[in-house]
């Protein structure tokens, strides 16, 4: 598959490159907002810069390796979508879609209070469907309730 440059021959940013940069800026704004909300205080931006720079570099390196070792059109590793991430209370972070019991699920999933272990969950912790089970009676993966004796 042919690749397309995001800059013209003079090194000038194309419109799509500009829009991509804007998209990343908004994603960084959302991450900072969620992080500070979760921590309840301001974050040292040097630390955030290191995390974001490392994450982008690792992502690009991973895709480059996949494409060089594969047929050239490989996608990013989808398993990463199931890694633990920041959340906004009980709402999924951003517009992320989560895979639940083999189907795409758009509802609010939360990992509340104490984090019960769950071998069936991609995060290895029980997750609860806030839309259909607001009392958290059943983990969406193992079925165990949040309240345990």
C-alpha positions, 0 to 999 in steps of 0.5 A: 500500500502506498503511503501519502506525505502530510507535508508538501515538497517544500515542507509546508503543512497540508490542510489534513496535517493541520487538522491532525495536529488540531485533533492531537491538541484536543486529545491532549487537552482532554487527557490533561483535564481528565488527569487533573480531575482524577488527581484533584490537583494540577499536574506537573506538565513536564511529567505529562510531556514525557508520558505523551511523547513516549506514548506517541513514539512507542505507538509510531515505532510499533506500527513501523515494525508491524508494517515492515515485518508484515505486508505493509498495511498493518494496523496498530495493535488493537489489544491496547484499546483494552488496557486500563485508561483514564476515565471520567467518573463512570463515563468511558474516556472520550468516545472510546468504545469498549468490547464487552462479552464479544460485542461493541458496547457504548454504555458507561462502564465503571471500575468503582471503589475497591478494584475486585480482580476479574480474570475474564476482564481485559483490565483484570478488574471487575467492570460494571455497566452503569447504564443497565446495572446502576447498582453494580450487581453484576460485573460485565465479565464475571457476573460478580457483584461490587458488594461482596461479603 
